[in-house]
Amino acid sequence: MKGPHAFPFGLLALALLGGCATTSPETRRTLDEAHAELLAIRTDPAVRLSAEKDLARAEESLGRAERFSSYLGSEEDVLHYAYLSRRYGQIAREHGAQRQAAERVAQLEKERDRLQLALSEARLLNAEQQGQWLEEQLLGQAATETERGLVMTLGDVLFDSGQVELRSAATRTVLQVARFLRLNQRRVVRIEGYTDTQGDDRLNLELSRGRAQSVRDMLVDLGVDGKRIQVAGYGEAYPVAENASNQGRARNRRVEIVFSDEEGKLGAGR
């Protein structure tokens, strides 16, 4: 429109624009809170390193909210983009926290590896002393010197009746043997199984060998080279007590671990 009426219409348009640019105190407060949160997030090193894209989205959304608050935008638009900014900021902070947690885990793993290395070095330094101590334990408590060499006896109570699997109660004893063999790499052992005279001869022979094999398998699981372990089953042969009583039969149901000397020389088998 031309002429003297054009100017009033221009004023009306400016007035309308000015009206759209007005934001309520509540909306302004929401914008200020979003600014403060974004500023706090920007100062978090973990966020800057791990959530750069989320941080950029938060800044872009807040910029749009500010632009809508300045011209041609409704308060609904302003609040929407302010919300998006704060949400992207929360996501960025969560990603930053995840990064920090991962770094803590990595640091703990490094510390664990360092401690394990130090422990291994200490074990190497004290291997000889530990070996002597374990040998004294074996000699003094659980093993006996015989013409066949040093012999440790595992009683029948370490197995369920008629079964070859070791009970959990045997773990401590077998672990002690494994530690001794790992510290004395030249020594070898022969594991011998025995039964009483109850039951079938052939089944008893299989049972005696199966029990000896179970002890061998546990030693291997504990880090002993299987090539250093011989296995033999003798069934009812070589009793250490008479089989007429329950007590005598219990003594005959056993596994014996025969140790070589320090040079690895093992006595002859039965």
C-alpha positions in Angstrom: 0.0 0.0 0.0 1.3 3.4 -0.9 0.5 6.8 0.4 0.0 8.3 3.8 -1.5 5.0 5.2 1.6 2.9 4.7 3.4 4.3 7.8 0.8 3.3 10.4 0.9 -0.3 9.0 4.7 -0.3 9.5 4.3 0.8 13.1 1.8 -2.0 13.6 4.2 -4.6 12.3 7.0 -3.3 14.6 4.6 -3.4 17.5 3.6 -7.0 16.8 7.3 -7.9 16.6 8.0 -6.2 19.8 5.2 -8.1 21.5 6.6 -11.5 20.3 10.0 -10.6 21.7 8.6 -10.3 25.2 9.4 -13.2 27.5 7.8 -13.8 30.9 10.0 -13.8 34.1 9.5 -17.6 34.4 10.8 -18.2 30.9 13.7 -15.9 31.5 14.5 -17.7 34.7 14.4 -21.0 32.8 16.9 -19.6 30.2 19.2 -18.4 32.9 19.2 -21.8 34.6 20.0 -23.5 31.3 22.9 -21.0 30.8 24.2 -21.7 34.3 24.0 -25.5 33.8 25.7 -25.3 30.4 28.5 -23.2 31.9 29.1 -25.7 34.7 29.2 -28.6 32.2 31.7 -26.8 29.9 34.2 -26.6 32.9 34.1 -30.4 33.4 37.2 -31.9 31.6 35.6 -35.3 31.4 32.6 -33.9 29.5 34.8 -32.0 27.1 36.9 -35.1 26.3 34.1 -37.6 26.0 30.8 -35.8 25.1 31.8 -33.1 22.6 28.8 -33.8 20.3 26.3 -33.7 23.2 27.9 -30.5 24.5 27.6 -28.9 21.0 23.9 -29.9 20.8 23.3 -28.4 24.2 24.9 -25.1 23.1 23.0 -25.1 19.8 19.7 -25.7 21.5 20.3 -22.9 24.0 21.2 -20.6 21.2 17.9 -21.3 19.5 16.1 -20.7 22.7 17.7 -17.3 23.0 16.9 -16.4 19.4 13.3 -17.3 19.9 13.1 -15.2 23.0 14.4 -12.2 21.0 12.2 -12.3 17.9 9.2 -14.0 16.3 9.2 -16.9 18.8 6.6 -18.1 21.2 7.4 -18.9 24.8 6.6 -22.5 24.0 9.4 -22.5 21.5 11.8 -20.9 24.0 10.9 -23.4 26.7 11.2 -26.4 24.3 14.7 -25.5 23.2 15.8 -24.6 26.7 14.6 -28.1 27.8 16.6 -29.7 24.9 19.7 -27.8 26.0 19.4 -29.0 29.5 18.7 -32.6 28.4 21.7 -32.7 26.1 23.7 -31.3 29.0 22.6 -34.1 31.3 23.5 -36.6 28.6 26.9 -35.0 28.2 27.4 -35.1 32.0 26.4 -38.8 32.1 28.9 -39.6 29.3 31.6 -37.7 31.3 30.8 -39.8 34.4 31.0 -43.0 32.4 34.4 -41.9 31.1 35.6 -41.2 34.6 34.4 -44.6 35.8 36.2 -46.3 32.9 39.4 -44.4 33.7 39.1 -45.4 37.4 38.6 -49.1 36.4 41.7 -48.8 34.1 43.7 -47.3 36.9 42.6 -50.0 39.3 43.6 -52.7 36.8 47.0 -51.1 36.4 47.4 -51.0 40.2 46.3 -54.7 40.4 48.8 -55.6 37.7 51.5 -53.7 39.5 50.8 -55.5 42.8 50.7 -58.9 41.1 54.1 -58.1 39.5 55.5 -57.1 42.9 54.0 -60.2 44.5 55.6 -62.4 41.7 58.9 -60.8 42.3 58.7 -61.3 46.0 57.8 -65.0 45.4 60.8 -65.4 43.2 63.1 -63.8 45.8 61.7 -66.0 48.5 61.2 -69.2 46.5 64.0 -71.0 48.2 62.9 -70.1 51.7 59.3 -70.9 50.9 60.3 -74.2 49.4 62.2 -75.1 52.5 59.2 -74.1 54.7 56.8 -76.1 52.7 59.1 -79.1 52.7 59.2 -78.9 56.5 55.4 -78.8 56.6 55.2 -81.8 54.4 57.8 -83.7 56.4 56.5 -82.6 59.8 52.7 -82.9 59.4 51.4 -84.9 56.4 54.2 -86.9 54.8 56.4 -89.8 55.9 59.9 -90.8 54.8 59.8 -94.3 53.4 62.1 -96.5 51.3 60.2 -95.3 48.3 60.9 -91.7 49.2 58.7 -89.0 50.8 55.1 -90.1 50.8 52.0 -88.1 51.6 48.8 -90.0 52.3 45.4 -88.6 51.4 42.7 -90.5 53.3 39.4 -91.9 52.2 37.5 -89.0 53.8 38.6 -86.8 50.9 36.3 -88.8 48.6 32.7 -89.8 48.7 32.0 -93.5 49.0 32.7 -95.2 45.6 33.4 -91.9 43.9 36.6 -90.6 42.2 35.9 -86.8 42.6 37.7 -85.0 45.4 35.7 -83.3 48.1 36.2 -79.6 48.7 38.0 -80.6 51.9 40.9 -81.9 49.9 41.6 -78.5 48.2 43.8 -77.2 51.0 46.0 -80.3 51.0 46.4 -80.5 47.3 47.0 -76.8 47.1 49.9 -77.2 49.5 51.4 -79.9 47.3 50.9 -77.7 44.2 52.7 -74.8 45.8 55.6 -77.1 46.8 55.9 -78.5 43.3 55.8 -75.1 41.7 58.6 -73.8 43.9 60.6 -77.0 43.3 60.5 -77.3 39.6 62.9 -80.3 39.4 60.8 -82.6 41.7 58.3 -85.0 40.2 55.6 -87.1 41.9 53.8 -90.4 41.4 50.2 -90.5 42.6 49.1 -94.0 43.7 45.5 -95.1 44.4 44.4 -97.9 46.7 41.2 -99.5 47.9 40.0 -102.0 50.5 38.9 -105.6 49.6 35.2 -104.8 49.5 33.5 -105.2 46.1 34.7 -106.4 42.7 38.5 -106.5 42.1 38.3 -105.0 38.6 36.1 -102.1 39.8 38.4 -101.5 42.7 41.3 -101.2 40.4 39.5 -98.7 38.3 38.4 -96.8 41.4 41.9 -96.6 42.7 43.3 -95.2 39.4 40.4 -92.8 39.0 41.0 -91.3 42.4 44.7 -90.9 41.7 43.8 -89.3 38.4 41.5 -86.8 40.2 44.4 -85.6 42.4 46.6 -85.3 39.3 43.9 -83.2 37.5 43.6 -80.8 40.4 47.4 -80.3 40.5 47.4 -79.6 36.8 44.5 -77.1 37.3 46.7 -75.4 40.0 49.6 -74.9 37.6 51.7 -78.0 37.9 53.0 -79.4 34.6 51.3 -82.7 34.0 54.5 -84.2 32.6 55.9 -84.1 36.2 53.1 -86.3 37.5 52.8 -90.1 37.2 49.5 -91.9 38.0 49.1 -95.5 39.2 46.2 -97.5 40.5 46.8 -100.7 42.7 43.3 -101.5 43.8 43.2 -103.9 46.8 47.0 -104.5 46.7 49.5 -103.3 49.3 47.1 -102.8 52.3 48.4 -100.9 55.3 46.0 -102.4 57.7 43.8 -105.5 58.0 40.5 -105.5 56.1 38.5 -107.2 58.8 37.4 -104.0 60.4 35.8 -100.7 59.3 38.8 -98.8 60.7 41.3 -101.0 58.8 39.4 -100.8 55.5 39.2 -97.0 55.9 43.0 -96.8 56.2 43.4 -99.0 53.1 41.2 -96.7 51.0 43.8 -94.0 50.3 45.8 -92.0 47.7 49.5 -91.7 48.2 51.7 -89.0 46.7 55.3 -90.1 46.3 57.8 -87.3 45.9 61.1 -87.5 44.1 64.3 -86.2 45.5 65.6 -82.7 44.8 67.2 -83.9 41.5 64.0 -85.3 40.2 64.8 -88.9 40.8 61.7 -90.9 41.7 61.8 -94.3 43.4 60.6 -97.3 41.5 56.9 -98.1 41.5 55.3 -101.0 43.1 
